[in-house]
Amino acid sequence: MQSRGSELRKFLAPEVIFGVGSLHLAGQYGRNLGGSRALVVSDPGVVAAGWAQQVLESVEDAGLEATLFTQVTPNPRIEEATAGATVYAEQGCDIIIAVGGGSAIDCGKCSGLLSANPGDLRLLVGVDNVRAAMPPTICIPTTAGTSADVSQFAAIMDQEIKRKLLIVSKAVVPDLSLIDPATLTTMDAFLTACTGLDALVHALEAYVSLGHSPLTDVHALQAMRLISSNLLQSIAEPDNLEYRSNMMLGSLEAGLAFSNASLGAVHAMAHSVGGLLDLPHGQCNAMLLNGVVDFNYGHAEQRYRDAAIAMGLEAGGVPSGEIRKRLVAEIVRLREAAGLGGTLSRSGVHRTEVHELAGIALNDPCVVTNPRRPGRRDIEVIYEESL
């Protein structure tokens, strides 16, 4: 019988430069990639924090021209990506530099995809539906959570049907990620909590995913160790670069894991809720995580035991049922300590919407690799218990 470690596996990742000050290399690497005029995609919050301006200065110091595009909302929309692609064409740009959280990066990626694949972005939704690669793309994350800067996923909101759509393709992996932990020091506590819990879910879902492999396991476990031991400290001491660096590294590790192992029911359900209510993605994940872990546990007991140990829980000689209780309790503790102890109903989800939400979640690509295949009623019950 072939062992899991000897199965054929593919692992995709961009070039990564990690460390304080790395964002100042944007111009140099933009030039190395053959760029002469960059579309710099960001958002108003990142501009106000000063990071976008530092990137613009780096680009201009390297002899490149730059156009700043900031029409990006927290859950980026198809219309915003289309507008970015229009500016890219009108300004004669030949490279994209996305600086910000997952919203700015996903919008930048989708603008790039549209510039190479003109037409309706919806035609690219799903797995491996991208025909032409996007232009040279550099991503500079300013949050420690989404890992959009290293993943082959891009999420975009379709306001007409109130759904968050996923584009999954190796064509979505950027050329370069400049990961600068200093950019995290301007995040407030709520954003730190949302993005940090998102990264933790990335790691945990990747580790128990049906698509996991030894290539992804090592990153997922290390991500859980780093995030569980640094999240609350980074909220309490936002200027502490040690905590921020550990969180940024944890986010990177989680991104490398889930980009290649995919995710599970937490993300499928969170995408459904986020599309309906336009809520922060990490907050949606946090509200659903413990319910999905409880549902999945019996189908991935050893994997969840490994996760519990990585998160600092005592598991030696502890019965499986007790591990389950401790892991769920630790997830709840982290959520509440981070300030994300709310419920779906408090966030605006009504019981009458559960049936529709479950139907959407079941059609999300992430549910395919969940360790336990849920039916519609299973998803409905998890939503109901999270209200």
C-alpha positions as CSV (number, residue, x, y, z in Angstrom):
1,M,0.0,0.0,0.0
2,Q,1.3,3.4,-0.9
3,S,2.0,5.7,2.1
4,R,0.5,9.1,2.2
5,G,4.0,10.7,2.2
6,S,4.8,9.0,-1.2
7,E,1.7,10.2,-3.0
8,L,2.2,12.8,-5.8
9,R,1.8,16.3,-4.4
10,K,2.2,19.8,-5.8
11,F,3.3,22.8,-3.8
12,L,2.9,26.3,-5.1
13,A,4.4,29.4,-3.5
14,P,5.7,32.8,-4.6
15,E,9.1,34.2,-4.0
16,V,9.0,35.5,-0.4
17,I,11.1,38.1,1.3
18,F,10.4,38.3,5.1
19,G,11.6,40.9,7.5
20,V,11.3,44.5,8.8
21,G,11.9,46.9,6.0
22,S,11.1,44.5,3.2
23,L,8.3,46.7,1.8
24,H,11.0,49.2,0.7
25,L,12.2,46.7,-1.9
26,A,9.0,47.1,-3.9
27,G,10.5,49.4,-6.5
28,Q,13.7,47.3,-6.9
29,Y,11.8,44.1,-7.5
30,G,9.2,45.8,-9.6
31,R,12.0,46.8,-11.9
32,N,13.5,43.3,-11.8
33,L,10.2,42.0,-13.0
34,G,10.3,44.2,-16.0
35,G,7.9,46.8,-14.8
36,S,7.9,50.5,-15.9
37,R,4.6,51.7,-14.6
38,A,2.9,50.1,-11.5
39,L,-0.7,50.1,-10.5
40,V,-0.4,50.3,-6.7
41,V,-3.6,48.9,-5.2
42,S,-4.4,49.8,-1.6
43,D,-7.2,51.0,0.5
44,P,-7.9,54.2,2.5
45,G,-6.9,52.7,5.9
46,V,-3.5,51.6,4.6
47,V,-3.0,55.0,2.9
48,A,-3.8,56.7,6.3
49,A,-1.3,54.5,8.1
50,G,1.4,55.6,5.7
51,W,2.3,52.3,4.2
52,A,1.0,53.0,0.7
53,Q,3.1,56.2,0.5
54,Q,6.2,54.3,1.5
55,V,5.6,51.8,-1.3
56,L,5.0,54.6,-3.8
57,E,8.3,56.3,-2.8
58,S,10.1,53.0,-3.2
59,V,8.6,52.6,-6.7
60,E,9.5,56.1,-7.8
61,D,13.0,55.9,-6.3
62,A,13.6,52.9,-8.5
63,G,12.7,54.9,-11.6
64,L,9.2,53.5,-12.1
65,E,6.0,55.5,-12.5
66,A,3.1,54.7,-10.3
67,T,-0.7,55.1,-10.2
68,L,-2.4,54.7,-6.9
69,F,-5.8,52.9,-6.9
70,T,-7.7,52.9,-3.6
71,Q,-11.4,52.1,-4.5
72,V,-11.3,49.0,-2.3
73,T,-13.8,48.1,0.4
74,P,-13.3,45.6,3.3
75,N,-14.9,42.8,1.2
76,P,-13.8,43.8,-2.3
77,R,-16.5,43.7,-5.0
78,I,-16.4,42.7,-8.6
79,E,-17.1,46.4,-9.6
80,E,-13.9,47.5,-7.7
81,A,-11.7,44.9,-9.4
82,T,-13.2,45.9,-12.8
83,A,-12.5,49.6,-12.0
84,G,-8.9,48.7,-11.1
85,A,-8.4,46.8,-14.4
86,T,-9.8,49.8,-16.3
87,V,-7.3,52.1,-14.6
88,Y,-4.5,49.6,-15.2
89,A,-5.3,49.7,-19.0
90,E,-5.9,53.5,-19.2
91,Q,-2.6,54.3,-17.4
92,G,-0.5,51.9,-19.5
93,C,0.5,49.9,-16.4
94,D,2.6,46.7,-16.8
95,I,2.9,45.5,-13.2
96,I,0.6,45.3,-10.1
97,I,1.7,46.1,-6.5
98,A,-1.0,45.3,-3.9
99,V,-0.3,46.7,-0.5
100,G,-2.8,46.1,2.3
101,G,-4.8,43.3,3.9
102,G,-6.7,40.6,2.1
103,S,-9.1,43.0,0.6
104,A,-6.6,45.1,-1.2
105,I,-4.6,42.1,-2.3
106,D,-7.6,40.1,-3.6
107,C,-8.8,43.2,-5.4
108,G,-5.4,43.7,-7.0
109,K,-5.2,40.0,-8.0
110,C,-8.7,40.2,-9.6
111,S,-7.8,43.4,-11.4
112,G,-4.8,41.7,-12.8
113,L,-6.8,38.6,-13.8
114,L,-9.3,40.9,-15.7
115,S,-6.4,42.7,-17.4
116,A,-5.3,39.4,-18.8
117,N,-8.7,37.8,-19.2
118,P,-11.1,40.6,-20.3
119,G,-14.8,40.2,-19.7
120,D,-16.8,39.1,-16.8
121,L,-14.8,38.1,-13.7
122,R,-17.5,35.6,-12.8
123,L,-16.3,33.4,-15.7
124,L,-13.1,32.8,-13.8
125,V,-14.8,31.7,-10.5
126,G,-14.2,28.1,-9.4
127,V,-11.2,25.9,-9.7
128,D,-8.7,26.2,-12.6
129,N,-10.9,28.4,-14.8
130,V,-8.3,31.1,-15.4
131,R,-7.0,31.0,-19.0
132,A,-4.2,33.6,-19.0
133,A,-1.8,34.5,-16.1
134,M,-2.2,37.9,-14.5
135,P,0.6,40.5,-15.0
136,P,3.7,40.5,-12.8
137,T,2.3,41.0,-9.3
138,I,4.0,41.9,-6.0
139,C,2.0,41.7,-2.8
140,I,2.8,43.5,0.5
141,P,0.5,42.3,3.3
142,T,-0.3,44.7,6.2
143,T,-2.3,42.2,8.2
144,A,-1.4,38.8,9.7
145,G,-4.3,36.6,8.6
146,T,-5.6,36.3,5.1
147,S,-2.3,35.2,3.5
148,A,-3.7,36.3,0.1
149,D,-0.1,37.4,-0.7
150,V,1.0,33.7,-1.0
151,S,-2.1,31.8,-1.9
152,Q,-3.7,30.6,-5.1
153,F,-7.1,31.9,-3.9
154,A,-8.8,35.2,-4.5
155,A,-12.2,36.1,-2.9
156,I,-14.5,38.7,-4.5
157,M,-18.0,39.8,-3.6
158,D,-20.9,39.7,-6.0
159,Q,-23.3,42.3,-4.7
160,E,-26.0,41.3,-7.1
161,I,-26.5,37.9,-5.5
162,K,-24.8,38.8,-2.1
163,R,-22.3,36.0,-2.4
164,K,-18.5,35.8,-1.9
165,L,-17.0,34.1,-4.9
166,L,-13.7,32.1,-5.0
167,I,-11.2,32.0,-7.8
168,V,-8.7,29.2,-7.3
169,S,-5.8,28.8,-9.7
170,K,-2.1,28.7,-9.8
171,A,-2.4,31.8,-12.0
172,V,-3.5,33.6,-8.8
173,V,-0.2,33.1,-7.0
174,P,1.7,36.4,-7.1
175,D,5.3,36.6,-8.3
176,L,6.6,38.0,-5.0
177,S,5.5,38.6,-1.5
178,L,7.3,41.3,0.6
179,I,6.3,40.5,4.2
180,D,7.2,43.3,6.6
181,P,6.1,42.7,10.2
182,A,6.4,46.5,11.0
183,T,3.2,47.1,9.0
184,L,1.2,45.2,11.7
185,T,1.9,47.9,14.3
186,T,-0.8,50.1,12.9
187,M,-3.5,47.5,13.2
188,D,-6.1,48.0,16.0
189,A,-7.1,45.3,18.4
190,F,-10.3,44.2,16.5
191,L,-8.4,43.9,13.1
192,T,-5.6,42.0,14.9
193,A,-8.1,39.6,16.4
194,C,-10.1,39.0,13.2
195,T,-7.0,38.4,11.0
196,G,-5.2,36.3,13.7
197,L,-8.2,34.0,14.1
198,D,-8.5,33.8,10.3
199,A,-4.9,32.6,10.2
200,L,-5.5,30.1,13.0
201,V,-8.5,28.7,11.1
202,H,-6.3,28.5,7.9
203,A,-3.8,26.4,9.7
204,L,-6.2,24.1,11.5
205,E,-8.4,23.5,8.4
206,A,-5.3,22.8,6.3
207,Y,-4.0,20.3,8.8
208,V,-7.2,18.3,8.9
209,S,-8.0,18.8,5.2
210,L,-8.4,15.8,2.9
211,G,-5.8,17.5,0.7
212,H,-3.1,17.7,3.4
213,S,0.4,16.2,2.9
214,P,3.7,16.2,4.6
215,L,4.5,19.3,2.5
216,T,1.7,21.3,4.1
217,D,1.6,19.6,7.6
218,V,4.8,21.1,8.7
219,H,3.6,24.6,7.9
220,A,0.2,24.1,9.4
221,L,1.5,22.9,12.8
222,Q,4.1,25.7,13.1
223,A,1.4,28.2,12.3
224,M,-0.8,26.9,15.1
225,R,2.1,27.1,17.5
226,L,3.0,30.7,16.6
227,I,-0.5,32.1,16.4
228,S,-1.9,30.5,19.6
229,S,1.1,31.7,21.6
230,N,1.3,35.2,20.2
231,L,-2.2,36.4,19.2
232,L,-3.3,37.7,22.6
233,Q,0.1,39.2,23.3
234,S,0.1,41.1,20.0
235,I,-3.3,42.6,20.9
236,A,-2.1,43.6,24.3
237,E,1.2,45.1,23.0
238,P,0.6,46.3,19.5
239,D,4.1,47.9,19.1
240,N,6.0,44.8,20.2
241,L,7.8,43.7,17.0
242,E,8.6,40.2,18.4
243,Y,4.9,39.4,18.8
244,R,4.0,41.0,15.5
245,S,6.8,39.2,13.7
246,N,5.7,35.8,15.2
247,M,2.1,36.6,14.1
248,M,3.3,37.5,10.6
249,L,5.3,34.4,10.3
250,G,2.4,32.3,11.6
251,S,0.2,33.9,8.9
252,L,2.7,33.0,6.3
253,E,3.1,29.4,7.4
254,A,-0.7,29.1,7.5
255,G,-1.0,30.5,4.0
256,L,1.5,28.1,2.6
257,A,-0.4,25.3,4.2
258,F,-3.9,26.1,3.1
259,S,-3.0,27.4,-0.4
260,N,-1.8,23.8,-1.1
261,A,-4.0,21.7,1.1
262,S,-7.2,23.8,0.7
263,L,-9.6,24.4,3.6
264,G,-12.9,23.1,5.0
265,A,-16.4,23.7,6.2
266,V,-15.5,26.7,8.4
267,H,-14.4,28.7,5.4
268,A,-17.3,27.5,3.2
269,M,-19.8,28.6,5.9
270,A,-17.9,31.8,6.6
271,H,-17.9,32.8,2.9
272,S,-21.7,32.3,2.9
273,V,-22.3,34.5,5.9
274,G,-19.8,37.1,4.8
275,G,-21.5,37.3,1.4
276,L,-24.9,37.9,3.0
277,L,-23.9,40.4,5.7
278,D,-20.6,41.9,4.5
279,L,-18.9,41.0,7.8
280,P,-15.2,40.7,8.4
281,H,-14.1,37.3,7.2
282,G,-12.0,36.5,10.3
283,Q,-15.0,37.3,12.5
284,C,-17.2,34.9,10.6
285,N,-14.6,32.1,10.9
286,A,-14.2,32.7,14.6
287,M,-18.0,32.3,15.2
288,L,-18.1,29.0,13.3
289,L,-14.8,27.3,14.2
290,N,-15.7,25.5,17.4
291,G,-19.0,24.1,15.9
292,V,-17.2,22.7,12.9
293,V,-14.4,21.2,15.0
294,D,-17.0,19.5,17.1
295,F,-18.7,18.1,13.9
296,N,-15.5,16.9,12.3
297,Y,-13.7,15.6,15.3
298,G,-14.5,11.9,15.0
299,H,-13.3,11.8,11.4
300,A,-9.8,13.2,12.1
301,E,-9.2,12.5,15.8
302,Q,-5.4,12.1,15.6
303,R,-5.1,15.3,13.5
304,Y,-7.1,17.3,16.0
305,R,-5.0,15.8,18.9
306,D,-1.9,17.0,17.0
307,A,-3.5,20.5,16.7
308,A,-4.3,20.6,20.4
309,I,-0.7,19.8,21.2
310,A,0.5,22.5,18.8
311,M,-1.8,25.0,20.5
312,G,-0.2,24.2,23.9
313,L,-2.8,21.8,25.4
314,E,-1.8,18.7,27.4
315,A,-2.7,15.6,25.4
316,G,-0.4,12.8,26.6
317,G,-2.6,9.8,27.7
318,V,-5.7,12.0,27.6
319,P,-8.8,10.2,26.1
320,S,-10.0,11.3,22.7
321,G,-13.3,12.6,24.1
322,E,-11.5,14.8,26.6
323,I,-9.2,16.2,23.9
324,R,-12.2,17.2,21.9
325,K,-13.6,19.1,24.9
326,R,-10.3,20.8,25.6
327,L,-9.7,21.8,22.0
328,V,-13.2,23.3,21.6
329,A,-12.9,25.1,25.0
330,E,-9.5,26.5,24.0
331,I,-10.9,27.9,20.8
332,V,-13.7,29.5,22.7
333,R,-11.3,30.9,25.2
334,L,-9.1,32.4,22.5
335,R,-12.1,33.9,20.7
336,E,-13.4,35.5,23.9
337,A,-10.0,36.8,25.1
338,A,-9.4,38.3,21.6
339,G,-12.8,40.1,21.8
340,L,-14.6,37.9,19.2
341,G,-17.0,36.1,21.5
342,G,-20.1,37.2,19.6
343,T,-22.7,35.0,17.9
344,L,-24.1,34.9,14.5
345,S,-27.5,36.2,15.7
346,R,-25.8,39.2,17.3
347,S,-24.1,39.8,14.0
348,G,-27.4,39.9,12.2
349,V,-28.0,36.4,11.0
350,H,-31.6,35.3,11.4
351,R,-32.8,31.7,11.8
352,T,-34.9,32.0,8.7
353,E,-31.7,32.6,6.7
354,V,-30.0,29.4,7.8
355,H,-31.5,27.2,5.0
356,E,-30.3,29.5,2.3
357,L,-26.8,29.9,3.9
358,A,-26.4,26.2,4.1
359,G,-27.2,25.7,0.4
360,I,-24.6,28.3,-0.6
361,A,-21.9,26.8,1.8
362,L,-22.4,23.3,0.3
363,N,-21.5,24.7,-3.2
364,D,-18.3,26.4,-1.9
365,P,-15.0,24.8,-3.1
366,C,-13.7,24.6,0.4
367,V,-16.3,22.1,1.6
368,V,-14.8,19.5,-0.8
369,T,-11.8,18.9,1.4
370,N,-13.5,19.0,4.8
371,P,-12.6,15.7,6.6
372,R,-16.3,14.9,7.1
373,R,-18.7,15.3,4.2
374,P,-21.6,17.3,5.5
375,G,-25.2,17.2,4.3
376,R,-27.4,20.3,4.2
377,R,-28.9,19.6,7.5
378,D,-25.5,19.1,9.1
379,I,-24.5,22.6,8.0
380,E,-27.9,24.0,9.1
381,V,-27.4,22.6,12.6
382,I,-23.9,24.1,12.9
383,Y,-25.3,27.5,11.9
384,E,-28.2,27.1,14.3
385,E,-25.9,26.2,17.2
386,S,-23.8,29.3,16.4
387,L,-26.7,31.7,16.5
